[in-house]
Amino acid sequence: MQARIRGADLALALLAFIAASVLFDLHILPDECGIRLSLAGPARAVELDTIVSELFAEQNEEDRQALAKKILNDRKVLKFILERPRGAFTLNRIRNIYPEGSVNLRKMTLNEIDLSGINLKDAKIYWSKLRGVKFKNANLQGAYLYHCHCHNAEFDGANLSPGEDGVKTILADAHLDRASFRGTNLTGTDFIHSSLTESILDGSEIGDSNFAGAILIRASLVGVTSQTPAKFPSANLSYANLRHAEIKFANLRGAILAHANLSRASLRGGNLQSAEMRDANMYLTDLRNANLYGAILHHVDLRMTILRGADLTDAGLLGANLRKANLDGAVLTDVHADLADFSDTVLNGVDMQDAAFIGAKFMRAKIRDANLTRADFTRADLRDADLRGADLSEAVFDGADLRDATLNGAILEGTSLVGARLDGTVLYD
């Protein structure tokens, strides 16, 4: 079989080679197009990549490309190749021969196999069953994996970013529960309405990725980054772990982050309008200039959080802990923060009109030059608070504790202080 083979004799010679081999089940037969591939009998143990190399070694470039094209478009042959030892390596060699060809793996079952390092750029893999498949360090740029079943699959270190042509990788409506994406390039990847429950995305780049409506309950996104804003509108991130995540300007509008861990994360400039974040951990989180309009932050840990310039209009902060947080220049109009703790918090220049702080704590808080018009501080604790220059017009401090508070230059027109404790309060210079 070492003689050189050309033209019409190619298919017949290959057939003779295979017929003589008792170890090989891959059949290459002549048809009207020149070559037809089929499978016969059960696959037997053989290093397929070695045989493919032998089959291709004697062919001219045109014949080699024609055969490679046939393989890449024959789903049965591709399944046979990928289920063999080193199947990913073999497929990569075939793609190198015909690089412009795409791989067709649609509606295929390839559970629990190792495809680490495989080149599936622009591959069509939709509606396939890929449970437990290893895609470590694979090239999945522009791959179409719509509605794939990838439970427990491993994508660690893979590249799912758009290719040179800008085509994005599609994992929309996919089943990715407990899948692993550690250190993966997910730039621009489409996860719309996918299920990623308990999945791991630690250390991945998720810039421009779209998780709209996705389920990421108990998912781990520790240390994820986004060079461009990621999208999570209406996503469910309940109990998710986003510690140290760097997702500035992310779109989390209407997202559910109840009980999520966002400690030391950066959501600077993010859109969290109407987001549900009750009982979340946001200790030392950067929320500068974030849009939290109408967000639910009941009982959230916001200690030492940076909220400078944030918009919390109509937000819910019932029982929230904001001790030592920085809200300079923030907007808290119509906020509902009964029983919240603002002790040692910086609120200078904050707009707090019509807000409710019944029973809240503001001990040693700095509220200078803030607008508290018509705000309700009934039974609030403002001991030693600094309210110099603040506008307290028509605000209610009935039963509030203002002992040792400083109100120099404050506007008290129409302010109600019925039953308030004013021992040591400084009202004038």
C-alpha positions as CSV (number, residue, x, y, z in Angstrom):
1,M,0.0,0.0,0.0
2,Q,3.0,2.3,-0.3
3,A,2.5,2.9,-4.0
4,R,1.2,6.3,-4.9
5,I,-2.5,6.5,-5.7
6,R,-4.2,9.0,-7.9
7,G,-7.4,9.8,-9.8
8,A,-10.2,7.2,-10.1
9,D,-8.1,4.4,-8.5
10,L,-8.2,6.2,-5.1
11,A,-11.5,4.9,-3.7
12,L,-11.0,1.4,-4.9
13,A,-7.5,1.2,-3.5
14,L,-8.7,2.5,-0.2
15,L,-11.4,0.0,-0.2
16,A,-8.9,-2.8,-0.8
17,F,-6.8,-1.5,2.0
18,I,-9.7,-1.6,4.4
19,A,-11.0,-4.9,3.3
20,A,-7.6,-6.4,4.0
21,S,-7.6,-5.0,7.6
22,V,-9.4,-7.0,10.2
23,L,-9.0,-4.3,12.7
24,F,-10.6,-1.4,10.9
25,D,-14.3,-0.7,10.6
26,L,-14.2,2.6,8.6
27,H,-15.3,2.0,5.0
28,I,-14.6,4.4,2.1
29,L,-16.5,3.4,-1.0
30,P,-16.9,4.9,-4.5
31,D,-20.1,6.7,-5.4
32,E,-21.2,9.3,-8.0
33,C,-19.4,12.0,-6.1
34,G,-16.1,10.1,-6.0
35,I,-16.1,9.1,-2.3
36,R,-18.7,7.9,0.1
37,L,-18.1,7.1,3.8
38,S,-20.0,4.6,5.9
39,L,-19.7,2.4,9.0
40,A,-20.1,-1.3,9.2
41,G,-20.0,-3.4,12.3
42,P,-18.9,-2.4,15.8
43,A,-16.0,-0.1,16.3
44,R,-12.8,-1.9,17.3
45,A,-9.9,-0.7,19.3
46,V,-7.5,1.0,16.9
47,E,-5.6,4.3,16.8
48,L,-7.8,5.9,14.2
49,D,-5.6,9.0,13.8
50,T,-2.7,6.8,12.7
51,I,-4.8,5.1,10.0
52,V,-6.3,8.3,8.8
53,S,-2.8,9.6,8.5
54,E,-1.8,6.5,6.4
55,L,-4.9,6.9,4.3
56,F,-4.2,10.5,3.5
57,A,-0.4,10.3,3.1
58,E,-0.4,9.0,-0.5
59,Q,-3.0,11.4,-1.9
60,N,-2.6,14.6,-3.8
61,E,-4.0,17.8,-2.2
62,E,-7.2,17.9,-4.2
63,D,-8.1,14.3,-3.2
64,R,-7.1,14.8,0.4
65,Q,-9.4,17.9,0.7
66,A,-12.3,16.1,-1.0
67,L,-12.1,13.2,1.5
68,A,-11.7,15.5,4.5
69,K,-14.8,17.4,3.3
70,K,-16.8,14.2,3.1
71,I,-15.7,13.2,6.6
72,L,-16.7,16.5,8.1
73,N,-20.2,16.3,6.7
74,D,-20.9,12.7,7.6
75,R,-22.4,12.6,11.1
76,K,-22.0,8.8,11.5
77,V,-18.4,8.9,10.6
78,L,-17.7,11.9,12.8
79,K,-19.4,10.1,15.7
80,F,-17.2,7.0,15.1
81,I,-14.1,9.2,15.0
82,L,-14.9,11.1,18.2
83,E,-15.8,8.0,20.2
84,R,-12.4,6.5,19.4
85,P,-9.2,7.1,21.5
86,R,-7.7,10.5,20.6
87,G,-10.7,11.3,18.5
88,A,-10.3,15.0,19.1
89,F,-6.7,14.9,17.8
90,T,-7.9,13.0,14.7
91,L,-10.6,15.4,13.9
92,N,-8.2,18.3,14.3
93,R,-5.9,16.7,11.7
94,I,-8.8,16.3,9.3
95,R,-9.8,19.9,9.8
96,N,-6.3,21.1,9.1
97,I,-6.5,19.4,5.7
98,Y,-9.8,21.2,4.9
99,P,-9.9,24.2,7.2
100,E,-12.8,25.9,5.5
101,G,-15.1,23.0,6.2
102,S,-17.5,23.1,9.2
103,V,-18.3,20.1,11.5
104,N,-21.8,18.8,11.6
105,L,-22.6,17.2,15.0
106,R,-26.3,18.1,15.2
107,K,-28.6,15.9,17.2
108,M,-25.7,13.6,18.2
109,T,-25.2,11.7,21.4
110,L,-21.6,11.8,22.7
111,N,-21.9,11.5,26.4
112,E,-18.9,11.1,28.7
113,I,-16.1,11.4,26.2
114,D,-12.9,13.4,26.2
115,L,-12.8,16.1,23.5
116,S,-10.1,18.2,25.2
117,G,-8.3,20.5,22.8
118,I,-10.7,19.8,19.9
119,N,-11.3,22.4,17.2
120,L,-15.0,22.8,16.8
121,K,-14.9,26.4,15.5
122,D,-18.2,27.2,13.8
123,A,-19.4,23.6,14.3
124,K,-23.1,22.8,14.2
125,I,-23.9,20.9,17.5
126,Y,-27.4,21.9,18.3
127,W,-29.9,19.6,20.1
128,S,-27.0,17.2,20.9
129,K,-26.5,15.2,24.1
130,L,-23.1,16.0,25.5
131,R,-23.4,15.1,29.2
132,G,-20.1,14.9,31.0
133,V,-18.1,15.7,27.8
134,K,-14.7,17.2,28.4
135,F,-14.2,20.3,26.2
136,K,-11.1,21.5,28.1
137,N,-9.0,24.0,26.1
138,A,-11.2,23.4,23.1
139,N,-11.8,26.0,20.3
140,L,-15.6,26.6,20.3
141,Q,-15.5,30.0,18.6
142,G,-18.8,30.6,16.7
143,A,-20.0,27.1,17.6
144,Y,-23.8,26.6,17.5
145,L,-24.8,24.5,20.6
146,Y,-28.4,25.6,20.9
147,H,-30.5,23.4,23.3
148,C,-27.6,21.0,23.9
149,H,-27.7,18.8,27.0
150,C,-24.3,19.5,28.6
151,H,-24.9,18.6,32.2
152,N,-21.6,18.2,34.1
153,A,-19.6,19.0,30.9
154,E,-16.2,20.6,31.3
155,F,-15.3,23.7,29.3
156,D,-12.3,24.8,31.5
157,G,-9.9,26.9,29.5
158,A,-12.0,26.7,26.3
159,N,-12.4,29.6,23.9
160,L,-16.0,30.5,23.2
161,S,-15.4,34.0,22.0
162,P,-16.4,35.2,18.6
163,G,-14.2,34.2,15.7
164,E,-12.5,36.6,13.2
165,D,-15.9,36.8,11.3
166,G,-17.6,38.0,14.5
167,V,-19.9,35.0,14.8
168,K,-20.8,34.4,18.4
169,T,-20.9,31.1,20.2
170,I,-24.5,30.0,20.9
171,L,-25.5,28.1,24.1
172,A,-29.0,29.5,24.3
173,D,-31.6,27.3,25.9
174,A,-28.9,24.8,26.7
175,H,-28.8,22.5,29.8
176,L,-25.6,23.3,31.5
177,D,-26.3,22.4,35.1
178,R,-23.1,21.7,37.1
179,A,-21.0,22.4,34.0
180,S,-17.5,23.9,34.5
181,F,-16.2,27.0,32.7
182,R,-13.2,27.7,34.9
183,G,-10.8,30.3,33.3
184,T,-12.8,30.2,30.0
185,N,-13.1,32.9,27.4
186,L,-16.9,33.5,27.2
187,T,-16.7,36.8,25.5
188,G,-20.0,37.4,23.6
189,T,-21.4,34.0,24.3
190,D,-25.2,33.6,24.1
191,F,-26.6,31.9,27.2
192,I,-30.1,33.3,26.8
193,H,-32.6,31.2,28.9
194,S,-30.0,28.5,29.5
195,S,-29.9,26.5,32.8
196,L,-26.6,26.9,34.6
197,T,-27.6,25.7,38.1
198,E,-24.5,25.0,40.2
199,S,-22.3,25.7,37.2
200,I,-18.7,27.0,37.8
201,L,-17.5,30.1,35.9
202,D,-14.7,31.1,38.2
203,G,-12.1,33.4,36.7
204,S,-13.7,33.5,33.3
205,E,-14.0,36.5,31.0
206,I,-17.7,37.2,30.4
207,G,-17.6,40.5,28.6
208,D,-20.6,41.0,26.3
209,S,-22.0,37.6,27.2
210,N,-25.8,37.4,27.3
211,F,-27.4,35.6,30.3
212,A,-30.8,37.1,29.8
213,G,-33.4,34.9,31.6
214,A,-30.7,32.3,32.4
215,I,-30.9,30.2,35.6
216,L,-27.7,30.5,37.6
217,I,-29.0,29.3,41.0
218,R,-26.0,28.5,43.3
219,A,-23.6,29.1,40.3
220,S,-20.1,30.2,41.1
221,L,-18.7,33.2,39.3
222,V,-15.9,34.0,41.7
223,G,-13.5,36.5,40.1
224,V,-15.2,36.7,36.7
225,T,-14.2,39.7,34.6
226,S,-15.8,41.7,31.8
227,Q,-13.9,43.9,29.5
228,T,-17.2,45.0,28.0
229,P,-20.6,45.0,29.9
230,A,-22.1,41.6,30.5
231,K,-25.9,41.1,30.3
232,F,-28.0,39.4,33.0
233,P,-31.5,40.9,32.6
234,S,-34.1,38.8,34.5
235,A,-31.5,36.1,35.2
236,N,-31.9,34.1,38.4
237,L,-28.7,34.2,40.4
238,S,-30.2,33.2,43.8
239,Y,-27.5,31.9,46.1
240,A,-24.8,32.5,43.4
241,N,-21.3,33.3,44.5
242,L,-19.9,36.5,42.8
243,R,-17.1,37.3,45.2
244,H,-14.5,39.6,43.7
245,A,-16.4,39.7,40.4
246,E,-15.4,42.6,38.1
247,I,-18.5,43.2,36.1
248,K,-18.7,47.0,35.7
249,F,-21.6,48.4,33.9
250,A,-23.3,45.0,33.8
251,N,-27.0,44.9,32.9
252,L,-28.8,43.1,35.9
253,R,-32.1,44.7,35.4
254,G,-34.8,42.6,37.0
255,A,-32.3,40.0,38.0
256,I,-32.8,37.8,41.1
257,L,-29.8,37.9,43.4
258,A,-31.5,36.8,46.6
259,H,-29.0,35.4,49.1
260,A,-26.2,35.9,46.6
261,N,-22.6,36.6,47.7
262,L,-21.3,39.8,46.0
263,S,-18.8,40.7,48.6
264,R,-15.9,42.8,47.3
265,A,-17.4,42.6,43.8
266,S,-17.4,45.6,41.4
267,L,-20.8,46.5,39.8
268,R,-19.8,50.1,39.3
269,G,-22.2,51.8,36.9
270,G,-24.3,48.7,36.6
271,N,-28.0,48.6,35.9
272,L,-29.8,46.8,38.8
273,Q,-33.1,48.5,38.4
274,S,-35.9,46.4,40.0
275,A,-33.4,43.7,40.9
276,E,-34.3,41.4,43.8
277,M,-31.4,41.1,46.2
278,R,-32.9,40.4,49.6
279,D,-30.5,38.8,52.1
280,A,-27.6,39.2,49.8
281,N,-24.0,39.7,51.0
282,M,-22.7,43.0,49.5
283,Y,-20.0,43.7,52.0
284,L,-17.4,46.1,50.5
285,T,-19.1,45.9,47.1
286,D,-18.4,48.8,44.6
287,L,-21.8,50.2,43.4
288,R,-20.7,53.6,42.5
289,N,-23.1,55.3,40.1
290,A,-25.2,52.1,39.9
291,N,-28.9,52.2,39.0
292,L,-30.8,50.6,41.8
293,Y,-34.1,52.2,41.1
294,G,-36.8,50.1,42.7
295,A,-34.4,47.4,43.7
296,I,-35.2,45.2,46.7
297,L,-32.4,45.1,49.2
298,H,-34.2,44.0,52.3
299,H,-31.8,42.7,55.0
300,V,-28.8,43.0,52.7
301,D,-25.3,43.3,54.2
302,L,-24.1,46.6,52.7
303,R,-21.4,47.3,55.2
304,M,-18.6,49.5,53.9
305,T,-20.2,49.4,50.4
306,I,-19.4,52.2,48.0
307,L,-22.7,53.7,46.8
308,R,-21.4,57.1,45.8
309,G,-23.7,58.6,43.1
310,A,-26.0,55.6,43.1
311,D,-29.7,55.9,42.3
312,L,-31.7,54.1,45.0
313,T,-35.0,55.9,44.2
314,D,-38.0,53.8,45.5
315,A,-35.6,51.0,46.6
316,G,-36.4,48.7,49.5
317,L,-33.8,48.6,52.3
318,L,-35.9,47.2,55.2
319,G,-33.5,46.0,57.9
320,A,-30.5,46.5,55.6
321,N,-27.0,46.9,57.2
322,L,-25.2,49.9,55.7
323,R,-22.7,50.6,58.5
324,K,-19.7,52.6,57.3
325,A,-21.1,52.6,53.7
326,N,-20.4,55.6,51.5
327,L,-23.4,57.1,49.8
328,D,-22.1,60.6,49.0
329,G,-24.2,62.2,46.3
330,A,-26.6,59.2,46.1
331,V,-30.3,59.5,45.5
332,L,-32.5,57.9,48.1
333,T,-35.8,59.5,47.2
334,D,-38.8,57.5,48.3
335,V,-36.6,54.8,49.8
336,H,-38.2,52.4,52.2
337,A,-35.5,51.8,54.9
338,D,-37.3,51.1,58.1
339,L,-35.1,49.5,60.7
340,A,-32.0,49.8,58.5
341,D,-28.6,50.6,60.1
342,F,-26.8,53.6,58.7
343,S,-24.4,54.0,61.6
344,D,-21.1,55.6,60.7
345,T,-22.4,56.0,57.1
346,V,-21.5,58.9,54.9
347,L,-24.6,60.5,53.4
348,N,-23.3,64.0,52.6
349,G,-25.4,65.7,49.9
350,V,-27.8,62.8,49.6
351,D,-31.3,63.4,48.3
352,M,-33.6,61.6,50.8
353,Q,-36.9,63.3,50.0
354,D,-40.1,61.5,51.0
355,A,-38.0,58.5,52.3
356,A,-39.0,56.3,55.2
357,F,-36.5,55.5,57.9
358,I,-38.8,54.5,60.8
359,G,-36.8,53.0,63.6
360,A,-33.6,53.2,61.5
361,K,-30.1,53.8,63.1
362,F,-28.0,56.8,62.0
363,M,-25.6,56.9,64.9
364,R,-22.5,59.1,64.0
365,A,-23.7,59.3,60.4
366,K,-22.5,62.2,58.3
367,I,-25.6,63.7,56.6
368,R,-24.3,67.2,55.8
369,D,-26.1,69.3,53.2
370,A,-28.5,66.4,52.5
371,N,-32.1,66.9,51.4
372,L,-34.4,65.3,54.0
373,T,-37.6,67.1,53.0
374,R,-40.7,65.2,54.2
375,A,-38.6,62.2,55.2
376,D,-39.9,60.1,58.1
377,F,-37.4,59.4,60.9
378,T,-40.0,58.4,63.5
379,R,-38.2,56.6,66.4
380,A,-35.0,56.7,64.5
381,D,-31.7,56.8,66.4
382,L,-29.6,59.8,65.2
383,R,-27.3,60.1,68.2
384,D,-24.2,62.1,67.4
385,A,-25.2,62.4,63.8
386,D,-23.9,65.3,61.7
387,L,-26.8,67.1,60.0
388,R,-25.2,70.4,59.4
389,G,-26.7,72.3,56.5
390,A,-29.3,69.6,55.9
391,D,-32.8,70.5,54.7
392,L,-35.2,69.0,57.2
393,S,-38.3,70.8,56.0
394,E,-41.5,69.0,56.9
395,A,-39.5,66.0,58.0
396,V,-40.8,63.9,60.9
397,F,-38.5,63.1,63.8
398,D,-41.3,62.1,66.3
399,G,-39.9,60.0,69.1
400,A,-36.4,60.1,67.4
401,D,-33.2,60.1,69.5
402,L,-31.1,63.2,68.4
403,R,-28.9,63.4,71.5
404,D,-25.6,65.1,70.7
405,A,-26.5,65.5,67.1
406,T,-25.3,68.5,65.2
407,L,-27.8,70.6,63.2
408,N,-25.9,73.8,62.7
409,G,-27.4,75.6,59.7
410,A,-30.0,72.9,59.1
411,I,-33.4,74.0,57.7
412,L,-36.1,73.1,60.2
413,E,-39.1,74.7,58.6
414,G,-42.2,72.6,59.4
415,T,-40.1,69.8,61.0
416,S,-41.9,67.7,63.6
417,L,-39.9,66.8,66.7
418,V,-42.8,65.5,68.9
419,G,-41.3,63.4,71.7
420,A,-37.8,63.6,70.2
421,R,-34.8,63.5,72.6
422,L,-32.6,66.5,72.0
423,D,-30.2,66.3,75.0
424,G,-26.9,67.9,73.9
425,T,-28.2,68.6,70.4
426,V,-26.5,71.5,68.7
427,L,-29.1,73.5,66.8
428,Y,-27.2,76.8,66.3
429,D,-23.5,77.9,66.1
